[in-house]
Amino acid sequence: MTYSRIPLLFSIAFIACSQLTNGLLTPALPEMAQHFAVDEHLVQRLIVCFILGLGISQLFYGPLADSYGRRRIFWLGQSIFLLGNLLTFLGLNNLNLLLAGVMIQGLGAGSNQILARCLISDSYRGKHLKNGFAWLGMAASVIPVLGPVIGGIVTAYWGWHYLFIIIGMAGASLMIIAAKLLPETQAERGPPLQVKRVVNDYLMLACDSNFVRYSSYGWIASIGLMYMISSAPFILQHDFGLSADDFGLMMIIPAGGLALGSAFTRRFTGRWPEQHILGFASCLPFVAAFILATQAHSLAWVVVGMAMISVSVGVIYPISQAGLFGLFPSQAGAVSALSGTTQMTLTAIAVGGLTTLLVPSPDAMAIIFSIMGVGLMLNMVIQILKVKVPSMQ
């Protein structure tokens, strides 16, 4: 059977657009803290607010995508995204208004997160499904690489205000391209939207042991990655004296780890048992924590430690997603919504609390990475032992 590449290409574009805000803003956080004359953790809330909006909105976009099709939900979400971008222009000198604009961007970008996964789930089966998610993870890592590089250069030479112009232009360009080329990949429209049915679907998934295990890999890895992303600019720019553009270039190394991890998964899927691949990924946070705890004064080693976390997440993401969608192919929208909401909401809450409690430092990263490793290991052990929670199925 021949599979079209168009759904995969749009999935990559959707996930890239939904990651653009975080990628571009990361190197600008220290300068923004100076501009608004606030503590570091207050501007870190820009990342947290975006993730929170991204997570909450997916709970609604999933059922809507199943009932009304993929294209309509894209238009809805992308319009909200651009509305949020417009609000950020009004908040360039008002942090609270800027936070609101970024959160609305997240509420809109949630549709892209849902549709990126749904398009692959709709269009591919078997090994092609897992390969599709591996390609998505690997290609989407271009934004964590290019985002900080572009964001650092723009911040250093023109100022962080111009970042929101780039974000708006990217969102508008995606709408124009999708108007002509985006296919409707849903083979059969779902039943009309009924709140009771949606709630029952979510409860069924939440009480399914396989869903809980595979989704847990995603949110555990996401917390470690997003804490690293939100803390890295303060560590590398304040502690090691890097400029915003130098920081962006330096982040190519850990961001490239996402691509390396996805390539590893794609290479060894089918050759190694899934548990062996997950075991490898679960060990990397402990190695990263050891490096950061013992080599905190070495820029090179700190970056290597962060890169190991990126590799771990790059390995885990496609396995987690393929596991979820492979088990529930007829509920792609609900699976994408609930797993995405769980991952993003828990990440926003955890990272928001951690950035408030912990001053960004290699030691703080080491602690969080150790906890991440313990969580991944426990989840893997539960999967191996096949310990099941009560199921409604």
C-alpha positions as CSV (number, residue, x, y, z in Angstrom):
1,M,0.0,0.0,0.0
2,T,1.3,3.5,-0.9
3,Y,1.0,6.2,1.6
4,S,0.9,9.9,0.8
5,R,3.5,12.2,2.4
6,I,1.2,15.2,2.5
7,P,-0.4,14.4,5.9
8,L,3.0,13.9,7.4
9,L,4.3,17.2,6.0
10,F,1.3,19.1,7.4
11,S,1.8,17.3,10.7
12,I,5.3,18.5,10.8
13,A,4.2,22.1,9.9
14,F,1.5,22.0,12.6
15,I,3.7,20.8,15.4
16,A,6.4,23.2,14.4
17,C,4.0,26.2,14.4
18,S,2.7,25.1,17.8
19,Q,6.3,25.1,19.2
20,L,7.4,28.3,17.6
21,T,6.5,30.6,20.5
22,N,8.5,28.7,23.1
23,G,11.4,28.3,20.7
24,L,11.8,31.9,19.8
25,L,11.1,33.4,23.2
26,T,13.5,31.2,25.2
27,P,16.8,33.2,24.6
28,A,14.9,36.5,25.1
29,L,13.7,35.7,28.7
30,P,16.7,37.3,30.5
31,E,16.3,40.5,28.5
32,M,12.6,40.5,29.0
33,A,13.1,40.2,32.7
34,Q,15.3,43.3,32.6
35,H,12.8,45.2,30.4
36,F,9.9,44.6,32.7
37,A,12.2,44.9,35.9
38,V,10.8,41.7,37.4
39,D,12.3,38.5,38.8
40,E,13.3,35.6,36.5
41,H,10.4,33.3,37.4
42,L,7.8,35.9,36.4
43,V,9.0,36.0,32.7
44,Q,9.4,32.2,32.8
45,R,5.6,32.3,33.2
46,L,5.4,33.2,29.5
47,I,6.5,29.6,28.8
48,V,4.2,28.2,31.5
49,C,1.1,30.2,30.2
50,F,1.7,29.1,26.7
51,I,1.9,25.4,27.7
52,L,-1.1,25.7,29.9
53,G,-3.2,27.1,27.1
54,L,-1.8,24.5,24.8
55,G,-2.9,21.8,27.2
56,I,-6.3,22.9,28.3
57,S,-7.5,23.6,24.7
58,Q,-6.7,20.1,23.4
59,L,-9.4,18.7,25.7
60,F,-11.9,20.5,23.5
61,Y,-10.3,20.3,20.1
62,G,-10.1,16.5,20.1
63,P,-13.8,15.8,20.2
64,L,-14.5,18.7,17.8
65,A,-12.0,17.3,15.3
66,D,-13.7,13.9,15.5
67,S,-17.2,15.4,15.0
68,Y,-16.6,18.2,12.5
69,G,-13.4,17.1,10.7
70,R,-9.8,18.1,10.7
71,R,-9.9,21.2,8.4
72,R,-12.6,23.1,10.3
73,I,-10.8,22.7,13.6
74,F,-7.6,23.9,12.0
75,W,-9.3,27.2,11.0
76,L,-10.8,27.7,14.4
77,G,-7.5,27.1,16.3
78,Q,-5.3,29.1,13.9
79,S,-7.7,32.1,14.1
80,I,-7.5,32.0,17.9
81,F,-3.7,31.7,17.6
82,L,-3.5,34.9,15.5
83,L,-5.8,36.7,17.8
84,G,-3.5,36.0,20.7
85,N,-0.6,37.2,18.6
86,L,-2.4,40.4,18.0
87,L,-2.8,40.8,21.8
88,T,0.9,40.3,22.4
89,F,1.6,43.4,20.3
90,L,-0.6,45.4,22.7
91,G,1.3,43.9,25.7
92,L,4.9,44.7,24.7
93,N,5.1,47.1,27.6
94,N,2.6,45.3,29.9
95,L,3.7,41.9,31.2
96,N,0.2,40.9,32.3
97,L,-1.3,41.7,28.9
98,L,1.6,39.9,27.2
99,L,1.0,36.8,29.4
100,A,-2.7,36.9,28.4
101,G,-1.7,37.1,24.7
102,V,0.7,34.2,24.9
103,M,-1.9,32.1,26.7
104,I,-4.4,32.8,24.0
105,Q,-1.8,31.8,21.5
106,G,-1.5,28.5,23.4
107,L,-5.3,28.0,23.3
108,G,-5.2,28.4,19.5
109,A,-2.0,26.3,19.0
110,G,-3.7,23.4,20.8
111,S,-5.6,22.6,17.5
112,N,-2.2,22.1,15.7
113,Q,-1.1,19.7,18.4
114,I,-4.2,17.7,18.0
115,L,-4.2,17.7,14.2
116,A,-0.5,16.9,13.9
117,R,-1.2,13.6,15.6
118,C,-4.6,12.9,14.1
119,L,-3.3,13.4,10.5
120,I,-0.7,10.7,11.1
121,S,-3.2,8.4,12.9
122,D,-5.7,8.9,10.1
123,S,-3.3,8.2,7.3
124,Y,-0.9,5.5,8.4
125,R,-1.0,2.0,9.9
126,G,1.3,-0.6,11.3
127,K,5.0,0.2,11.2
128,H,4.2,3.2,9.0
129,L,2.3,4.6,12.0
130,K,5.3,4.3,14.4
131,N,7.7,5.6,11.6
132,G,5.4,8.5,11.0
133,F,5.6,9.5,14.7
134,A,9.3,9.0,14.6
135,W,9.6,11.3,11.6
136,L,7.3,13.8,13.3
137,G,9.5,13.9,16.4
138,M,12.7,14.1,14.4
139,A,11.5,16.8,12.0
140,A,9.8,18.8,14.8
141,S,13.1,19.0,16.5
142,V,14.1,21.5,13.9
143,I,12.1,24.1,15.8
144,P,13.9,23.6,19.1
145,V,17.2,23.9,17.0
146,L,16.2,26.9,14.8
147,G,13.9,28.6,17.3
148,P,16.5,29.6,19.9
149,V,19.0,30.4,17.1
150,I,16.6,32.7,15.3
151,G,15.3,34.1,18.6
152,G,18.8,34.8,19.9
153,I,19.9,36.6,16.7
154,V,16.7,38.7,16.5
155,T,16.9,39.6,20.2
156,A,20.6,40.5,20.0
157,Y,20.3,42.7,16.9
158,W,16.8,44.0,16.7
159,G,15.2,43.3,20.1
160,W,12.7,40.7,21.5
161,H,9.7,42.7,20.3
162,Y,10.3,41.5,16.7
163,L,9.9,37.9,17.8
164,F,6.1,38.3,17.8
165,I,6.1,39.6,14.3
166,I,7.9,36.4,13.2
167,I,5.4,34.3,15.1
168,G,2.4,36.1,13.5
169,M,3.9,35.8,10.0
170,A,4.5,32.1,10.4
171,G,0.9,31.5,11.6
172,A,-0.6,33.5,8.7
173,S,1.6,31.7,6.2
174,L,0.4,28.3,7.5
175,M,-3.2,29.4,7.0
176,I,-2.6,30.4,3.4
177,I,-0.8,27.2,2.5
178,A,-3.4,25.0,4.3
179,A,-6.3,26.8,2.4
180,K,-5.0,25.2,-0.8
181,L,-3.3,22.0,0.2
182,L,-4.6,20.6,3.5
183,P,-6.6,17.4,2.9
184,E,-9.4,16.2,5.0
185,T,-7.9,12.9,6.3
186,Q,-10.8,11.7,8.4
187,A,-12.2,8.8,6.5
188,E,-15.6,8.9,8.2
189,R,-17.0,11.8,10.2
190,G,-17.7,10.9,13.9
191,P,-21.1,11.2,15.5
192,P,-22.5,14.6,16.4
193,L,-20.8,16.2,19.4
194,Q,-22.4,15.1,22.6
195,V,-20.9,16.2,25.9
196,K,-22.0,13.0,27.8
197,R,-20.4,10.8,25.1
198,V,-17.2,12.8,25.2
199,V,-17.0,12.6,29.0
200,N,-17.6,8.9,28.8
201,D,-14.8,8.5,26.2
202,Y,-12.4,10.4,28.4
203,L,-13.3,8.4,31.5
204,M,-12.9,5.1,29.6
205,L,-9.4,6.2,28.4
206,A,-8.4,7.5,31.8
207,C,-9.2,4.2,33.4
208,D,-7.4,2.1,30.8
209,S,-4.1,0.9,32.1
210,N,-2.4,1.0,28.7
211,F,-3.5,4.6,28.1
212,V,-2.2,5.6,31.6
213,R,1.2,4.0,31.0
214,Y,1.9,5.3,27.6
215,S,0.6,8.8,28.4
216,S,2.7,8.9,31.6
217,Y,5.9,8.5,29.5
218,G,4.9,11.6,27.7
219,W,4.2,13.9,30.6
220,I,7.1,12.7,32.7
221,A,9.5,13.4,29.8
222,S,7.8,16.7,29.0
223,I,8.3,18.1,32.6
224,G,12.0,17.4,32.5
225,L,12.4,18.9,29.0
226,M,10.4,22.1,29.6
227,Y,12.1,22.7,33.0
228,M,15.4,22.5,31.1
229,I,14.2,24.9,28.4
230,S,12.8,27.5,30.8
231,S,15.9,27.4,33.0
232,A,18.7,27.1,30.4
233,P,18.8,30.8,29.3
234,F,19.4,32.0,32.8
235,I,22.1,29.4,33.5
236,L,23.9,29.8,30.2
237,Q,23.5,33.6,29.9
238,H,23.9,34.6,33.6
239,D,26.2,31.9,35.0
240,F,28.4,31.5,31.9
241,G,28.1,34.9,30.4
242,L,26.7,34.0,27.0
243,S,24.9,36.6,24.9
244,A,21.4,35.9,23.5
245,D,22.7,34.9,20.1
246,D,25.5,32.8,21.5
247,F,22.9,31.0,23.7
248,G,20.8,30.3,20.6
249,L,23.8,28.7,18.8
250,M,24.8,26.7,21.9
251,M,21.3,25.3,22.2
252,I,21.7,23.6,18.8
253,I,23.5,20.8,20.7
254,P,20.8,19.8,23.2
255,A,18.0,20.6,20.7
256,G,19.8,18.3,18.2
257,G,19.5,15.6,20.8
258,L,15.7,15.4,20.1
259,A,16.5,14.6,16.4
260,L,19.1,12.0,17.5
261,G,16.7,10.4,19.9
262,S,13.9,10.2,17.3
263,A,16.4,8.7,14.7
264,F,17.5,6.1,17.3
265,T,13.9,5.0,17.8
266,R,13.2,4.9,14.1
267,R,16.4,2.9,13.6
268,F,15.9,0.3,16.3
269,T,12.1,-0.1,16.3
270,G,11.4,-3.7,15.3
271,R,15.0,-4.7,16.0
272,W,15.0,-4.2,19.7
273,P,12.0,-4.9,22.1
274,E,10.2,-1.7,23.0
275,Q,11.1,-2.2,26.7
276,H,14.8,-2.2,25.9
277,I,14.5,1.1,24.0
278,L,12.5,2.6,26.8
279,G,15.1,1.3,29.3
280,F,17.9,3.0,27.5
281,A,15.9,6.3,27.4
282,S,15.1,6.0,31.1
283,C,18.8,5.7,32.1
284,L,19.9,8.9,30.4
285,P,18.4,11.3,32.9
286,F,20.5,9.7,35.7
287,V,23.6,10.2,33.6
288,A,22.7,13.8,32.9
289,A,22.0,14.5,36.6
290,F,25.4,13.0,37.5
291,I,27.2,15.2,35.0
292,L,25.4,18.4,36.1
293,A,26.0,17.7,39.7
294,T,29.7,17.0,39.3
295,Q,30.6,19.3,36.4
296,A,28.4,22.4,37.2
297,H,31.3,24.8,36.4
298,S,32.0,23.5,32.9
299,L,29.9,25.0,30.1
300,A,30.7,22.1,27.8
301,W,29.6,19.4,30.3
302,V,26.4,21.3,31.3
303,V,25.4,21.4,27.6
304,V,26.2,17.7,27.2
305,G,24.0,16.9,30.2
306,M,21.1,18.9,28.7
307,A,21.6,17.1,25.4
308,M,21.2,13.7,27.1
309,I,17.8,14.8,28.3
310,S,16.9,15.8,24.8
311,V,18.0,12.4,23.4
312,S,15.9,10.7,26.1
313,V,12.8,12.7,25.2
314,G,13.4,12.1,21.5
315,V,13.4,8.4,22.1
316,I,10.3,8.3,24.3
317,Y,8.0,10.6,22.4
318,P,7.4,8.4,19.2
319,I,7.0,5.3,21.3
320,S,4.5,6.9,23.6
321,Q,2.5,8.4,20.8
322,A,2.5,5.3,18.6
323,G,1.5,3.1,21.6
324,L,-1.5,5.4,22.3
325,F,-2.8,5.7,18.8
326,G,-2.0,2.1,17.9
327,L,-4.2,0.9,20.8
328,F,-7.1,3.3,20.0
329,P,-7.1,4.0,16.3
330,S,-10.9,4.7,16.2
331,Q,-10.6,7.4,18.9
332,A,-7.8,9.4,17.5
333,G,-9.3,12.7,18.5
334,A,-10.1,11.7,22.1
335,V,-6.7,10.0,22.6
336,S,-4.8,13.0,21.2
337,A,-6.9,15.4,23.3
338,L,-6.7,13.6,26.6
339,S,-3.0,12.7,26.3
340,G,-2.1,16.2,25.1
341,T,-4.1,17.9,27.8
342,T,-2.6,15.6,30.5
343,Q,0.9,16.2,29.2
344,M,0.7,19.9,28.8
345,T,-1.3,20.7,31.9
346,L,0.8,18.7,34.2
347,T,3.9,20.1,32.6
348,A,2.6,23.7,33.1
349,I,1.7,23.1,36.7
350,A,5.0,21.3,37.6
351,V,7.3,23.7,35.7
352,G,5.4,26.7,37.1
353,G,5.9,25.5,40.6
354,L,9.5,24.4,40.1
355,T,10.6,27.7,38.6
356,T,9.1,29.5,41.5
357,L,10.7,27.3,44.1
358,L,14.1,26.7,42.5
359,V,16.6,29.3,41.3
360,P,17.9,28.2,37.9
361,S,21.2,26.3,38.3
362,P,22.9,23.1,37.2
363,D,22.2,21.6,40.7
364,A,18.5,22.3,40.4
365,M,18.5,20.7,36.9
366,A,20.3,17.6,38.4
367,I,17.6,17.2,41.0
368,I,14.7,17.5,38.4
369,F,16.5,15.1,36.0
370,S,16.9,12.5,38.7
371,I,13.2,12.7,39.6
372,M,12.5,12.4,35.9
373,G,14.6,9.2,35.7
374,V,12.9,7.7,38.7
375,G,9.5,8.4,37.2
376,L,10.4,6.8,33.8
377,M,11.9,3.8,35.5
378,L,8.9,3.2,37.7
379,N,6.5,3.5,34.7
380,M,8.6,1.0,32.8
381,V,8.7,-1.5,35.7
382,I,4.9,-1.2,36.0
383,Q,4.6,-1.9,32.3
384,I,7.0,-4.9,32.5
385,L,5.1,-6.4,35.4
386,K,1.8,-5.6,33.7
387,V,0.3,-4.1,36.8
388,K,-3.1,-2.8,35.7
389,V,-5.4,-0.2,37.1
390,P,-9.2,-0.9,37.0
391,S,-10.6,-0.6,33.5
392,M,-14.0,0.4,32.4
393,Q,-13.7,-1.5,29.1
